[in-house]
Amino acid sequence: MLKVSDMDKVDELKKDIAELESFQNQATRQKNKDILSIQIRKLISDVVNLEEKLKGENSYVPSTTQSAVSAIRRYEVKINNYAWDQSEKFVKFYITLKNVQTALAENICCEFTPKNINLSIKDVDNKDYKWEIKNLLQEIDPEKSSWKIKSDTVLINAAKKVPMNWSHVTEWEKKASESKVPKMDTEKLDPTEGLMSLMKNMYETGDDEMKRTIAKAWTESQQKNQSPNFLG
Protein backbone atom coordinates (compact mmCIF):
# COMPACT_ATOMS: atom_id res chain seq x y z
CA MET A 1 0.00 0.00 0.00
CA LEU A 2 1.09 3.57 -0.60
CA LYS A 3 2.27 5.45 2.45
CA VAL A 4 -0.08 8.32 3.22
CA SER A 5 2.73 10.30 4.88
CA ASP A 6 4.86 10.12 1.73
CA MET A 7 1.93 11.10 -0.46
CA ASP A 8 1.23 14.07 1.82
CA LYS A 9 4.89 15.06 1.66
CA VAL A 10 4.80 15.01 -2.15
CA ASP A 11 1.73 17.27 -2.12
CA GLU A 12 3.41 19.68 0.30
CA LEU A 13 6.59 19.79 -1.80
CA LYS A 14 4.55 20.59 -4.91
CA LYS A 15 2.87 23.44 -3.04
CA ASP A 16 6.30 24.72 -1.97
CA ILE A 17 7.49 24.57 -5.58
CA ALA A 18 4.44 26.51 -6.78
CA GLU A 19 5.02 29.21 -4.14
CA LEU A 20 8.73 29.51 -4.92
CA GLU A 21 7.93 29.80 -8.63
CA SER A 22 5.54 32.64 -7.74
CA PHE A 23 8.34 34.42 -5.85
CA GLN A 24 10.67 33.79 -8.79
CA ASN A 25 8.22 35.48 -11.16
CA GLN A 26 7.98 38.48 -8.82
CA ALA A 27 11.72 38.85 -8.27
CA THR A 28 13.37 41.58 -10.33
CA ARG A 29 17.06 40.91 -9.58
CA GLN A 30 18.74 38.08 -11.50
CA LYS A 31 20.77 36.93 -8.46
CA ASN A 32 17.57 36.40 -6.47
CA LYS A 33 15.99 34.55 -9.38
CA ASP A 34 19.03 32.25 -9.59
CA ILE A 35 18.86 31.47 -5.86
CA LEU A 36 15.17 30.63 -6.08
CA SER A 37 15.80 28.53 -9.18
CA ILE A 38 18.37 26.43 -7.28
CA GLN A 39 15.91 25.77 -4.46
CA ILE A 40 13.12 24.92 -6.93
CA ARG A 41 15.34 22.38 -8.68
CA LYS A 42 16.25 20.77 -5.34
CA LEU A 43 12.57 20.44 -4.37
CA ILE A 44 11.73 19.00 -7.78
CA SER A 45 14.46 16.41 -7.28
CA ASP A 46 12.95 15.54 -3.88
CA VAL A 47 9.53 15.07 -5.46
CA VAL A 48 10.91 12.84 -8.20
CA ASN A 49 12.78 10.69 -5.68
CA LEU A 50 9.72 10.30 -3.46
CA GLU A 51 7.49 9.39 -6.37
CA GLU A 52 10.03 6.85 -7.59
CA LYS A 53 9.97 5.33 -4.11
CA LEU A 54 6.18 5.25 -4.08
CA LYS A 55 6.16 3.70 -7.53
CA GLY A 56 8.39 0.85 -6.30
CA GLU A 57 6.18 0.24 -3.28
CA ASN A 58 3.10 0.12 -5.47
CA SER A 59 4.31 -2.06 -8.32
CA TYR A 60 0.87 -3.56 -8.84
CA VAL A 61 -0.60 -0.22 -10.02
CA PRO A 62 -2.27 -0.63 -13.47
CA SER A 63 -0.31 0.67 -16.44
CA THR A 64 -2.77 3.49 -17.07
CA THR A 65 -2.19 4.77 -13.55
CA GLN A 66 1.56 4.35 -13.95
CA SER A 67 1.39 6.59 -17.02
CA ALA A 68 -0.50 9.21 -15.06
CA VAL A 69 2.12 9.13 -12.30
CA SER A 70 4.86 9.49 -14.91
CA ALA A 71 3.11 12.50 -16.43
CA ILE A 72 2.81 14.18 -13.02
CA ARG A 73 6.57 13.84 -12.49
CA ARG A 74 7.32 16.03 -15.50
CA TYR A 75 8.09 19.58 -14.42
CA GLU A 76 9.15 22.49 -16.57
CA VAL A 77 12.40 23.95 -15.30
CA LYS A 78 13.54 27.38 -16.42
CA ILE A 79 17.27 27.58 -17.12
CA ASN A 80 18.71 30.93 -16.04
CA ASN A 81 22.46 30.38 -16.18
CA TYR A 82 24.54 30.38 -19.34
CA ALA A 83 27.90 31.45 -20.69
CA TRP A 84 28.44 33.50 -23.84
CA ASP A 85 31.18 34.48 -26.23
CA GLN A 86 31.31 36.22 -29.56
CA SER A 87 33.18 36.49 -32.81
CA GLU A 88 32.79 39.09 -35.53
CA LYS A 89 29.77 37.32 -37.02
CA PHE A 90 28.29 35.25 -34.20
CA VAL A 91 27.19 35.44 -30.59
CA LYS A 92 27.67 32.03 -28.98
CA PHE A 93 25.65 30.77 -26.01
CA TYR A 94 26.63 27.76 -23.92
CA ILE A 95 23.83 26.19 -21.86
CA THR A 96 24.90 23.43 -19.49
CA LEU A 97 22.33 20.67 -18.98
CA LYS A 98 23.28 17.24 -17.68
CA ASN A 99 22.32 14.35 -20.02
CA VAL A 100 20.87 16.66 -22.66
CA GLN A 101 22.45 14.40 -25.29
CA THR A 102 19.97 11.67 -24.27
CA ALA A 103 16.96 13.73 -25.37
CA LEU A 104 15.14 12.67 -28.54
CA ALA A 105 15.73 14.95 -31.50
CA GLU A 106 12.01 15.73 -31.80
CA ASN A 107 11.99 16.89 -28.16
CA ILE A 108 14.49 19.70 -28.78
CA CYS A 109 13.49 22.96 -30.44
CA CYS A 110 15.33 26.26 -30.74
CA GLU A 111 13.48 29.20 -32.27
CA PHE A 112 15.16 32.41 -33.42
CA THR A 113 13.61 35.82 -34.09
CA PRO A 114 15.54 39.04 -34.77
CA LYS A 115 15.61 39.95 -31.04
CA ASN A 116 14.78 36.73 -29.17
CA ILE A 117 15.98 33.14 -28.77
CA ASN A 118 13.81 30.39 -27.27
CA LEU A 119 15.14 26.91 -26.47
CA SER A 120 12.83 24.08 -25.40
CA ILE A 121 14.03 20.62 -24.33
CA LYS A 122 11.54 17.97 -23.25
CA ASP A 123 11.93 14.82 -21.18
CA VAL A 124 15.49 14.90 -19.90
CA ASP A 125 15.56 12.84 -16.71
CA ASN A 126 11.77 13.29 -16.45
CA LYS A 127 11.94 17.08 -16.68
CA ASP A 128 11.20 19.64 -19.38
CA TYR A 129 13.58 22.58 -19.71
CA LYS A 130 13.17 26.07 -21.12
CA TRP A 131 15.79 28.75 -21.79
CA GLU A 132 15.15 32.08 -23.43
CA ILE A 133 16.80 35.41 -24.14
CA LYS A 134 14.61 38.43 -24.87
CA ASN A 135 15.46 41.86 -26.26
CA LEU A 136 18.92 41.07 -27.57
CA LEU A 137 21.25 44.05 -27.73
CA GLN A 138 21.35 43.91 -31.54
CA GLU A 139 19.35 42.02 -34.16
CA ILE A 140 20.35 38.54 -35.26
CA ASP A 141 19.68 36.71 -38.52
CA PRO A 142 17.36 33.75 -37.77
CA GLU A 143 18.10 32.08 -41.11
CA LYS A 144 21.84 31.93 -40.45
CA SER A 145 21.58 31.01 -36.76
CA SER A 146 21.93 27.41 -35.58
CA TRP A 147 22.33 25.16 -32.56
CA LYS A 148 23.88 21.80 -31.73
CA ILE A 149 23.84 19.31 -28.87
CA LYS A 150 27.08 18.25 -27.19
CA SER A 151 27.74 16.21 -24.06
CA ASP A 152 25.84 17.95 -21.24
CA THR A 153 25.82 21.17 -23.27
CA VAL A 154 23.71 23.03 -25.84
CA LEU A 155 25.67 25.35 -28.12
CA ILE A 156 23.72 28.12 -29.84
CA ASN A 157 25.27 30.17 -32.64
CA ALA A 158 23.28 33.37 -33.18
CA ALA A 159 24.31 35.09 -36.39
CA LYS A 160 24.75 38.85 -36.02
CA LYS A 161 22.70 40.91 -38.44
CA VAL A 162 25.51 43.48 -38.52
CA PRO A 163 29.09 42.39 -37.70
CA MET A 164 30.07 44.37 -34.62
CA ASN A 165 31.16 43.86 -31.02
CA TRP A 166 28.39 43.46 -28.45
CA SER A 167 29.06 45.08 -25.07
CA HIS A 168 26.17 43.18 -23.48
CA VAL A 169 23.77 40.38 -24.39
CA THR A 170 20.49 42.29 -23.96
CA GLU A 171 19.25 45.86 -24.07
CA TRP A 172 18.17 45.56 -20.43
CA GLU A 173 21.66 44.59 -19.29
CA LYS A 174 23.16 47.56 -21.10
CA LYS A 175 20.68 50.00 -19.60
CA ALA A 176 21.15 48.51 -16.13
CA SER A 177 24.93 48.89 -16.32
CA GLU A 178 24.66 52.49 -17.46
CA SER A 179 22.11 53.63 -14.91
CA LYS A 180 22.93 54.57 -11.33
CA VAL A 181 21.32 52.48 -8.61
CA PRO A 182 19.26 54.82 -6.36
CA LYS A 183 19.86 54.71 -2.61
CA MET A 184 17.17 53.02 -0.55
CA ASP A 185 15.04 55.13 1.81
CA THR A 186 15.43 53.17 5.03
CA GLU A 187 12.48 55.01 6.56
CA LYS A 188 10.11 53.44 4.08
CA LEU A 189 8.83 49.90 4.17
CA ASP A 190 10.83 47.59 1.92
CA PRO A 191 8.41 46.36 -0.80
CA THR A 192 10.45 43.15 -1.12
CA GLU A 193 10.20 42.30 2.58
CA GLY A 194 8.36 39.06 1.83
CA LEU A 195 11.07 37.92 -0.59
CA MET A 196 13.85 38.92 1.84
CA SER A 197 12.16 36.96 4.63
CA LEU A 198 11.91 33.89 2.41
CA MET A 199 15.57 34.10 1.40
CA LYS A 200 16.63 34.55 5.03
CA ASN A 201 14.77 31.38 5.92
CA MET A 202 16.38 29.55 2.97
CA TYR A 203 19.80 30.69 4.22
CA GLU A 204 19.15 29.57 7.81
CA THR A 205 17.77 26.16 6.82
CA GLY A 206 19.76 25.47 3.65
CA ASP A 207 22.83 23.35 3.16
CA ASP A 208 26.37 24.71 2.72
CA GLU A 209 25.95 25.14 -1.04
CA MET A 210 22.75 27.16 -0.60
CA LYS A 211 24.34 29.34 2.11
CA ARG A 212 27.39 30.07 -0.04
CA THR A 213 25.18 30.99 -3.01
CA ILE A 214 22.95 33.34 -1.00
CA ALA A 215 25.87 34.91 0.86
CA LYS A 216 27.71 35.62 -2.39
CA ALA A 217 24.62 37.13 -4.03
CA TRP A 218 23.85 39.31 -1.02
CA THR A 219 27.44 40.52 -0.70
CA GLU A 220 27.45 41.62 -4.33
CA SER A 221 24.08 43.29 -3.83
CA GLN A 222 25.29 45.24 -0.81
CA GLN A 223 28.11 46.70 -2.85
CA LYS A 224 25.50 48.46 -4.98
CA ASN A 225 22.68 49.01 -2.47
CA GLN A 226 22.44 50.04 1.16
CA SER A 227 20.25 47.06 1.99
CA PRO A 228 19.89 45.61 5.51
CA ASN A 229 21.93 42.44 6.01
CA PHE A 230 19.49 39.64 6.86
CA LEU A 231 22.30 37.08 7.21
CA GLY A 232 22.97 38.28 10.73
Secondary structure, DSSP 8 states (H G I E B T S, - for coil): ---HHHHHHHHHHHHHHHHHHHHHHH--SHHHHHHHHHHHHHHHHHHHHHHHHHHHHTTTS-HHHHHHHHHHH-EEEE----EEEE-SSEEEEEEE-TTGGGS-GGGEEEEE-SS-EEEEEEEETTEEEEEEE-SBSS-B-GGG-EEEEETTEEEEEEEBSS----SSSBHHHHHHHHS------TTS--TTHHHHHHHHHHHHHS-HHHHHHHHHHHHHHHTTS----TT-
